[in-house]
Amino acid sequence: HRLPYHESVLRELEEAKFDDSVNILKMLYKKDDDFKKSEKVKKFKNQKHLIERVKIGLINAEVAKKN
């Protein structure tokens, strides 16, 4: 059983102890679920490339904050 991509990203960040990044992504995923979008707009959770870009930005911000 494979995890959906958006959940595997959360797990990866949790294992790497990027707690702020995990919390922000969880918030974005919840907003994504709550937001009523037209069918023409893809949900954030379904856009791997966008999740990857956000993940990289969050990691960079969290690393910079720790240094």
C-alpha positions as CSV (number, residue, x, y, z in Angstrom):
1,H,0.0,0.0,0.0
2,R,1.6,3.3,-1.2
3,L,0.9,6.6,0.5
4,P,-0.4,9.4,-1.6
5,Y,2.5,11.8,-2.6
6,H,1.3,14.6,-0.3
7,E,1.3,12.3,2.7
8,S,4.7,10.8,1.9
9,V,6.2,14.4,1.8
10,L,4.8,15.0,5.3
11,R,6.3,11.7,6.5
12,E,9.7,12.6,5.0
13,L,9.7,16.1,6.6
14,E,8.6,14.5,10.0
15,E,11.5,12.0,9.9
16,A,13.9,14.9,9.1
17,K,12.5,16.9,12.1
18,F,11.3,19.8,10.0
19,D,8.4,20.4,12.3
20,D,7.5,23.9,11.2
21,S,7.4,22.7,7.6
22,V,5.1,19.8,8.5
23,N,2.7,22.2,10.3
24,I,2.6,24.6,7.4
25,L,2.0,21.8,4.8
26,K,-0.7,20.3,7.1
27,M,-2.4,23.7,7.2
28,L,-2.2,24.1,3.4
29,Y,-3.6,20.6,2.9
30,K,-6.5,21.4,5.3
31,K,-7.2,24.7,3.5
32,D,-7.1,22.8,0.2
33,D,-9.8,20.4,1.5
34,D,-11.9,23.2,3.0
35,F,-11.8,25.4,-0.1
36,K,-14.5,25.0,-2.7
37,K,-12.7,25.1,-6.0
38,S,-14.1,24.8,-9.5
39,E,-13.4,21.5,-11.2
40,K,-11.0,23.3,-13.6
41,V,-8.5,24.0,-10.8
42,K,-6.4,21.2,-9.5
43,K,-6.2,20.7,-5.8
44,F,-2.9,21.5,-4.2
45,K,-2.6,17.9,-2.9
46,N,-2.7,16.7,-6.5
47,Q,0.1,18.9,-7.8
48,K,3.4,17.0,-7.1
49,H,5.6,19.7,-8.7
50,L,4.0,22.4,-6.6
51,I,4.3,20.4,-3.4
52,E,7.9,19.7,-4.2
53,R,8.7,23.4,-4.8
54,V,6.9,24.4,-1.5
55,K,8.7,21.7,0.4
56,I,12.1,22.9,-0.8
57,G,11.2,26.5,0.1
58,L,10.0,25.4,3.6
59,I,13.1,23.4,4.2
60,N,15.4,26.3,3.2
61,A,13.5,28.7,5.4
62,E,13.6,26.3,8.4
63,V,17.3,25.6,7.9
64,A,18.0,29.3,7.7
65,K,16.0,29.9,10.8
66,K,18.0,27.3,12.8
67,N,21.3,28.8,11.7
